[in-house]
Amino acid sequence: MIHTIALTMFLGQPLILYGGIFTFFCIITTATFGLLHFKGIITIPFKWHPRLALLTITVAVIHAFLGLSILWGF
């Protein structure tokens, strides 16, 4: 059931592909915000870094769950 969601085609690619791309961009954005704040280059408040980290973890868990549903067939 859940694996059908992961394999749903959207713009010619399975949905899980877009989840992986979004997860990657979340990781890059979170790391960039933390690094730029650490170096004092950016004016975005530091409170956004933990929020982005939480978003990244949530998206990564959903992406992993969808991937495992394909592998294990649930």
C-alpha positions in Angstrom: 0.0 0.0 0.0 2.6 2.6 1.0 5.0 1.5 -1.7 2.5 2.5 -4.3 2.7 6.1 -2.9 6.5 6.0 -3.2 6.3 4.7 -6.8 3.6 7.1 -7.9 4.8 8.7 -11.1 5.0 12.5 -11.1 6.4 14.3 -14.1 7.8 11.0 -15.4 9.7 10.1 -12.2 8.7 8.2 -9.1 7.7 10.4 -6.1 10.5 9.0 -3.9 13.0 10.6 -6.3 11.7 14.0 -5.5 11.7 13.2 -1.8 15.4 12.4 -2.1 16.2 15.6 -3.9 14.2 17.6 -1.3 16.0 15.8 1.5 19.4 16.6 -0.1 18.5 20.3 -0.5 17.3 20.4 3.2 20.6 19.0 4.3 22.6 21.5 2.2 20.5 24.4 3.4 20.8 23.5 7.1 24.5 23.0 6.9 24.9 26.3 5.0 22.9 28.3 7.5 24.9 26.8 10.4 28.2 27.5 8.7 27.4 31.0 7.6 26.1 31.9 11.0 29.2 30.4 12.6 31.4 32.5 10.4 29.3 35.6 11.0 28.5 36.1 7.3 24.7 35.8 7.4 22.1 37.9 9.3 19.5 35.2 9.5 18.8 34.5 13.2 20.3 31.3 14.5 16.9 30.0 15.7 16.3 29.0 12.1 19.1 26.4 12.1 17.4 24.0 14.6 14.1 24.5 12.8 15.7 23.5 9.5 17.4 20.6 11.2 14.1 19.3 12.5 12.6 19.7 9.0 15.5 17.8 7.5 15.2 15.0 10.0 11.4 14.7 9.4 11.8 14.7 5.6 14.7 12.2 5.8 12.6 9.8 8.0 9.7 10.0 5.6 12.0 9.4 2.6 13.6 6.4 4.3 10.2 5.0 5.3 9.0 5.2 1.7 12.3 3.6 0.4 12.0 0.8 2.9 8.3 0.2 2.0 9.5 -0.5 -1.6 12.2 -2.9 -0.4 10.0 -4.7 2.1 6.7 -4.4 0.3 4.4 -2.8 2.8 
